[in-house]
Amino acid sequence: MRIPDRPSAFTSDSARDRYYAIYDRVLGELWPVPVDALDVETRAGTVRIHRAGPAEGDPVVLVAGAGGNALSWYRYIEPLARTRPVLALDPLGEPGRSVQRRRLASTAEVGGWLTDVLAAVGAERAHVAGFSAGSWTSVWAAAEQQLGGSGRVAALTLVDPGGFAPITGRFIRWATLCAIASMLPRSLRHRMAGVVGNGALREDGLIRLTRAGGWSFRRHVLIPPPYTDEQIREVSVPVQVLLGASSALLDARAVAARLADIAPSWRVEIVPGTGHSLPVEAPDLVAERILTFPSQARPGTATPKHS
């Protein structure tokens, strides 16, 4: 497990200010509903939250993946906020308006900043939805509450999640190719989205933000080993896992088979026609799955479903 030696940060104050200017423009262009921005203090730094929806109720908390932030969930805010409070986070360690002050050197610290956020906003039964590396953060937040935490995570939705298989050379090559494609002119970049299997390359506003972060932000993040079978079995809240059928990160069928064996109460679905960029390739489906899970199921009684 590679442990970071320093917090993630912008390369300079001027680089940060340039990034923030682009961030604010993209937020204004993409965000579909009125939003309240607030900053909360956690054990490792200040976390920016974009809040929408009703004032009362159990919130949906959205945690982006590596290199992403709250803006990557813009398609989800309006459908989710019709009935639920929604909190979209800029994760610590990733480019955005959160400010990391301490390195995150253990899984407990990675999950801990998220549980600090839930405590700060008074969330009692949050449905936490994480994508890719954000899923890993979400799982460890649920794990921390089992070690004496406050029990604020009531359910998990993990979207093409990290942590269930080793990071392979195939994924690294795919991510490198996508990074190169993101620098191409718009029309060529859109065509490359189908070639490399990454619908995020068609997200023009988010690509502008990704480009800005790539030049101005230095990520120093914990690279974890995959979960053991025992760690998976210890998760005590209802969990659903949505897998891209053609994901470059993992073998969807192998992960589904493993979870069917060791976590039969988890709901697992393989989404046809999608890859690792599942959240932007099937946003309506993912939003619907978040809203309807876990219905009235109590922890440990989620209905298994493997597609």
QUIBELBEL-V85495 format. One record per residue. RES is the residue in one small letter. OMEGA is omega as a letter, one per 20 degrees, with the letter a starting at -180 (NA if undefined). Layout:
BEGIN
{{RES;OMEGA} {RES;OMEGA}}
END
This chain:
BEGIN
{{m;a} {r;a} {i;a} {p;a} {d;a} {r;r} {p;r} {s;a} {a;r} {f;a} {t;r} {s;r} {d;a} {s;r} {a;r} {r;a} {d;r} {r;r} {y;a} {y;r} {a;r} {i;r} {y;a} {d;r} {r;a} {v;r} {l;r} {g;a} {e;a} {l;a} {w;a} {p;a} {v;r} {p;a} {v;r} {d;r} {a;r} {l;r} {d;r} {v;a} {e;r} {t;a} {r;a} {a;r} {g;a} {t;a} {v;r} {r;r} {i;r} {h;a} {r;r} {a;r} {g;a} {p;r} {a;a} {e;r} {g;r} {d;a} {p;r} {v;a} {v;a} {l;a} {v;a} {a;r} {g;a} {a;r} {g;a} {g;r} {n;a} {a;a} {l;a} {s;r} {w;a} {y;r} {r;a} {y;a} {i;a} {e;a} {p;a} {l;a} {a;r} {r;a} {t;a} {r;r} {p;a} {v;r} {l;r} {a;a} {l;r} {d;a} {p;r} {l;r} {g;a} {e;a} {p;a} {g;a} {r;r} {s;a} {v;r} {q;a} {r;r} {r;r} {r;r} {l;a} {a;r} {s;r} {t;r} {a;r} {e;r} {v;r} {g;a} {g;a} {w;r} {l;r} {t;r} {d;r} {v;a} {l;r} {a;a} {a;a} {v;r} {g;r} {a;a} {e;a} {r;a} {a;r} {h;a} {v;r} {a;a} {g;r} {f;r} {s;r} {a;r} {g;r} {s;r} {w;r} {t;a} {s;r} {v;a} {w;r} {a;r} {a;r} {a;a} {e;a} {q;r} {q;a} {l;r} {g;r} {g;a} {s;r} {g;a} {r;r} {v;a} {a;a} {a;a} {l;r} {t;a} {l;a} {v;a} {d;a} {p;r} {g;r} {g;a} {f;r} {a;r} {p;r} {i;a} {t;r} {g;r} {r;r} {f;r} {i;r} {r;r} {w;a} {a;r} {t;r} {l;r} {c;r} {a;r} {i;a} {a;a} {s;a} {m;a} {l;r} {p;a} {r;a} {s;r} {l;r} {r;r} {h;r} {r;a} {m;r} {a;r} {g;a} {v;a} {v;r} {g;a} {n;a} {g;r} {a;r} {l;r} {r;a} {e;a} {d;a} {g;a} {l;r} {i;r} {r;a} {l;r} {t;r} {r;a} {a;r} {g;a} {g;a} {w;a} {s;a} {f;r} {r;a} {r;r} {h;a} {v;r} {l;r} {i;a} {p;r} {p;r} {p;r} {y;r} {t;r} {d;a} {e;r} {q;r} {i;a} {r;a} {e;r} {v;a} {s;r} {v;r} {p;a} {v;r} {q;a} {v;r} {l;a} {l;r} {g;a} {a;a} {s;a} {s;r} {a;a} {l;a} {l;r} {d;a} {a;a} {r;r} {a;r} {v;r} {a;r} {a;r} {r;a} {l;r} {a;a} {d;a} {i;a} {a;a} {p;r} {s;a} {w;r} {r;a} {v;a} {e;r} {i;a} {v;a} {p;r} {g;r} {t;r} {g;a} {h;r} {s;a} {l;a} {p;r} {v;a} {e;r} {a;a} {p;a} {d;r} {l;a} {v;r} {a;r} {e;r} {r;r} {i;a} {l;a} {t;r} {f;i} {p;a} {s;a} {q;a} {a;r} {r;a} {p;r} {g;a} {t;r} {a;a} {t;r} {p;r} {k;a} {h;r} {s;NA}}
END
